[in-house]
């Protein structure tokens, strides 16, 4: 699999395809920043972002925040980390 631009990884997640960028990847169902789960596909096939950002009050890292911002573009729902169910 060729390495994607990080800006493409979240689109692959939305489309249900595998993709890997720089410390950012998806198996088509789940979205990861490094090893942190930042997004998943729920039982209704909706894309859910787990908001590990300062805006979401659960800041993890600058890199994760950037990856989350890419994922938010395609998310059907945004939740805080304490409500994750993926």
C-alpha positions as MATLAB code, in Angstrom:
seq = 'XXXXXXXXXXXXXXXXXXXXXXXXXXXXXXXXXXXXXXXXXXXXXXXXXXXXXXXXXXXXXXXXXXXXXXXXXXXXXXXXXXXXXX';
ca = [
       0.000    0.000    0.000;
       1.410    3.380   -0.939;
       1.740    6.050    1.703;
      -0.966    8.716    1.508;
      -0.836   12.385    2.327;
      -2.305   12.868    5.795;
      -5.022   15.009    4.243;
      -6.158   11.931    2.240;
      -6.339    9.445    5.129;
      -9.638   10.707    6.567;
     -11.219   10.548    3.110;
     -10.198    6.884    2.877;
     -11.829    6.320    6.289;
     -15.026    7.956    5.002;
     -14.976    5.676    1.963;
     -14.318    2.557    4.088;
     -10.881    1.971    2.543;
      -7.523    1.205    4.162;
      -4.990    4.005    4.112;
      -1.844    5.115    5.878;
      -0.109    8.466    6.094;
       2.535    9.735    8.492;
       1.489    8.372   11.924;
      -2.124    8.551   10.727;
      -4.076    5.603    9.386;
      -7.331    3.761    8.907;
      -8.501    0.225    8.325;
     -11.639    1.680    6.750;
     -13.625    1.355    9.997;
     -11.351    2.906   12.642;
      -9.166    6.008   12.411;
      -5.907    6.275   14.352;
      -3.443    9.041   15.187;
      -0.268    7.198   16.151;
      -1.889    4.408   18.239;
      -4.712    6.577   19.599;
      -8.211    5.742   18.349;
      -9.665    9.041   17.118;
     -12.556    7.802   15.014;
     -14.722    4.793   14.281;
     -17.679    3.634   12.238;
     -20.729    2.904   14.395;
     -23.384    0.221   13.940;
     -25.415    2.507   11.655;
     -22.349    3.001    9.413;
     -21.949    6.597   10.646;
     -18.478    8.060   11.074;
     -17.766    9.192   14.641;
     -14.796   11.352   15.724;
     -13.514   11.217   19.288;
     -12.555   14.814   20.058;
      -9.126   14.655   21.723;
      -8.539   18.385   21.105;
      -8.346   21.482   23.255;
     -11.666   22.590   21.733;
     -13.144   19.339   22.986;
     -11.390   19.859   26.373;
      -9.523   16.535   26.066;
      -6.260   17.583   24.414;
      -3.892   14.720   23.560;
      -1.232   16.183   21.233;
      -0.744   18.694   18.447;
      -0.387   15.895   15.877;
      -3.561   14.155   17.076;
      -5.448   17.471   16.970;
      -4.399   17.946   13.332;
      -5.449   14.407   12.430;
      -8.765   14.908   14.233;
      -9.349   18.090   12.228;
      -9.008   16.036    9.024;
     -11.458   13.455   10.378;
     -14.010   16.072   11.445;
     -14.498   17.000    7.780;
     -16.119   13.600    7.185;
     -17.657   12.874   10.595;
     -21.371   12.385   11.070;
     -20.947   12.821   14.825;
     -18.299   14.225   17.198;
     -18.090   12.917   20.766;
     -15.847   13.432   23.777;
     -13.430   10.614   24.722;
     -15.485    9.566   27.743;
     -18.412    8.593   25.510;
     -16.574    6.503   22.923;
     -18.125    3.224   21.959;
     -16.036    2.038   19.010;
];
